């Protein structure tokens, strides 16, 4: 078994669309029961579930599991700390590029403090990002349905 500090020594992720829980366990050096537990604790981790509650992970899920593994095993975060870190990273990655230019180039309104405008813009973008996450999950579910229908036809 790999030491927690050897996350870089994990095997390469094959170019496949779906992975079963056993494959993901081997790719991330995490036992399947731990993966099932992490699904409950991390909302970013949501594999497609099919007949018999079988889980099918996509490459994004495998990368997220490796990130979670790194936070927990290498960097020493607790579950709640890792959850908060992932949430902060997601919000920062989605918000900063979109709003940095807009806030800096926006005209300054003297009657409203610029910090209030930035806060409002930030809150609006967070709402939009949450909507984007919901839409992404819907797309993943529709892809799973198309995959199932493709097998039956």
C-alpha positions as CSV (number, residue, x, y, z in Angstrom):
1,X,0.0,0.0,0.0
2,X,1.2,3.5,-0.8
3,X,2.2,5.8,1.9
4,X,-0.2,8.9,2.2
5,X,2.6,11.2,1.0
6,X,3.0,9.2,-2.3
7,X,-0.2,10.5,-4.1
8,X,2.0,11.3,-7.1
9,X,2.9,7.6,-7.4
10,X,-0.7,6.6,-8.1
11,X,-1.3,4.8,-11.5
12,X,-2.3,6.8,-14.6
13,X,-6.0,7.1,-15.2
14,X,-7.0,5.2,-18.3
15,X,-8.9,6.9,-21.1
16,X,-12.3,5.4,-20.3
17,X,-15.7,7.0,-19.9
18,X,-16.8,5.0,-16.8
19,X,-15.0,3.2,-14.0
20,X,-16.4,0.8,-11.5
21,X,-15.8,1.3,-7.8
22,X,-13.1,-1.4,-7.6
23,X,-11.1,0.3,-10.5
24,X,-11.4,3.7,-8.8
25,X,-10.2,2.1,-5.5
26,X,-7.1,0.8,-7.3
27,X,-6.5,4.1,-9.2
28,X,-6.7,6.1,-6.0
29,X,-5.4,3.6,-3.5
30,X,-8.6,3.9,-1.5
31,X,-10.9,1.1,-0.4
32,X,-14.4,0.9,-1.8
33,X,-16.1,1.4,1.6
34,X,-14.1,4.6,2.0
35,X,-15.3,5.8,-1.4
36,X,-18.9,5.2,-0.5
37,X,-18.4,7.1,2.8
38,X,-16.7,10.0,0.9
39,X,-19.8,10.2,-1.4
40,X,-21.9,11.0,1.7
41,X,-19.4,13.6,3.0
42,X,-18.4,15.4,-0.2
43,X,-21.2,16.8,-2.4
44,X,-18.7,17.3,-5.3
45,X,-18.4,13.5,-5.5
46,X,-21.5,12.1,-7.2
47,X,-20.9,9.0,-9.4
48,X,-23.7,7.8,-11.7
49,X,-25.8,5.0,-10.1
50,X,-27.4,2.4,-12.1
51,X,-29.2,-0.9,-11.6
52,X,-28.6,-2.3,-8.1
53,X,-27.1,0.9,-7.0
54,X,-23.9,0.2,-9.0
55,X,-21.7,3.1,-9.1
56,X,-20.0,4.3,-12.3
57,X,-17.4,7.0,-11.8
58,X,-16.1,9.4,-14.6
59,X,-12.6,10.8,-14.9
60,X,-13.7,14.0,-13.1
61,X,-14.8,11.9,-10.2
62,X,-11.5,10.0,-10.1
63,X,-9.6,13.3,-10.1
64,X,-11.8,14.6,-7.3
65,X,-11.2,11.5,-5.2
66,X,-7.4,12.0,-5.7
67,X,-7.8,15.6,-4.6
68,X,-9.8,14.5,-1.5
69,X,-7.2,11.8,-0.8
70,X,-4.5,14.4,-1.0
71,X,-6.3,16.8,1.4
72,X,-7.0,14.1,3.9
73,X,-3.9,11.9,3.8
74,X,-1.1,14.3,2.7
75,X,-2.2,17.6,4.0
76,X,-3.8,16.4,7.2
77,X,-7.2,18.0,6.8
78,X,-10.3,16.7,8.6
79,X,-13.3,15.6,6.6
80,X,-15.1,19.0,7.4
81,X,-11.9,20.9,6.7
82,X,-11.4,19.1,3.4
83,X,-15.0,19.7,2.4
84,X,-14.6,23.5,3.2
85,X,-11.3,23.6,1.3
86,X,-12.9,22.0,-1.8
87,X,-15.8,24.4,-1.7
88,X,-13.5,27.4,-1.4
89,X,-11.4,26.2,-4.3
90,X,-14.4,25.7,-6.5
91,X,-15.9,29.1,-5.7
92,X,-12.5,30.8,-6.1
93,X,-11.8,29.1,-9.4
94,X,-15.2,29.9,-10.9
95,X,-15.6,33.5,-9.5
96,X,-12.1,35.1,-9.7
97,X,-11.5,34.9,-13.5
98,X,-15.1,36.0,-14.3
99,X,-15.4,39.0,-12.0
100,X,-11.9,40.3,-11.5
101,X,-11.9,42.3,-14.8
102,X,-15.5,43.4,-14.4
103,X,-15.1,44.7,-10.9
104,X,-11.8,46.5,-11.8
105,X,-13.2,48.1,-15.0
106,X,-16.6,49.0,-13.5
107,X,-17.1,52.7,-12.9
108,X,-16.8,53.8,-9.3
109,X,-20.0,54.9,-7.7
110,X,-19.3,57.4,-4.9
111,X,-22.6,56.8,-3.0
112,X,-22.1,53.0,-2.6
113,X,-18.8,51.7,-1.1
114,X,-16.8,49.7,-3.7
115,X,-16.6,46.8,-1.2
116,X,-20.4,46.5,-1.2
117,X,-20.5,46.3,-5.0
118,X,-17.8,43.6,-5.0
119,X,-19.7,41.7,-2.4
120,X,-22.9,41.9,-4.4
121,X,-21.1,40.7,-7.5
122,X,-19.5,37.9,-5.6
123,X,-22.9,36.7,-4.2
124,X,-24.5,36.9,-7.6
125,X,-21.7,34.8,-9.1
126,X,-22.0,32.2,-6.3
127,X,-25.7,31.8,-7.0
128,X,-24.8,31.4,-10.7
129,X,-22.1,28.8,-9.9
130,X,-24.5,26.8,-7.8
131,X,-26.9,26.8,-10.7
132,X,-24.1,25.6,-13.0
133,X,-23.3,22.8,-10.6
134,X,-27.0,21.6,-10.6
135,X,-27.0,21.8,-14.4
136,X,-23.7,19.8,-14.6
137,X,-25.2,17.1,-12.4
138,X,-28.3,17.0,-14.6
139,X,-26.2,16.6,-17.7
140,X,-24.3,13.7,-16.1
141,X,-27.5,12.0,-15.2
142,X,-28.8,12.5,-18.8
143,X,-25.5,11.1,-20.2
144,X,-26.0,8.0,-17.9
145,X,-29.5,7.6,-19.3
146,X,-28.3,7.8,-22.9
147,X,-25.6,5.3,-22.0
148,X,-28.2,2.9,-20.6
149,X,-30.5,3.3,-23.6
150,X,-27.7,2.8,-26.0
151,X,-27.0,-0.6,-24.4
152,X,-30.6,-1.7,-24.7
153,X,-31.1,-0.7,-28.3
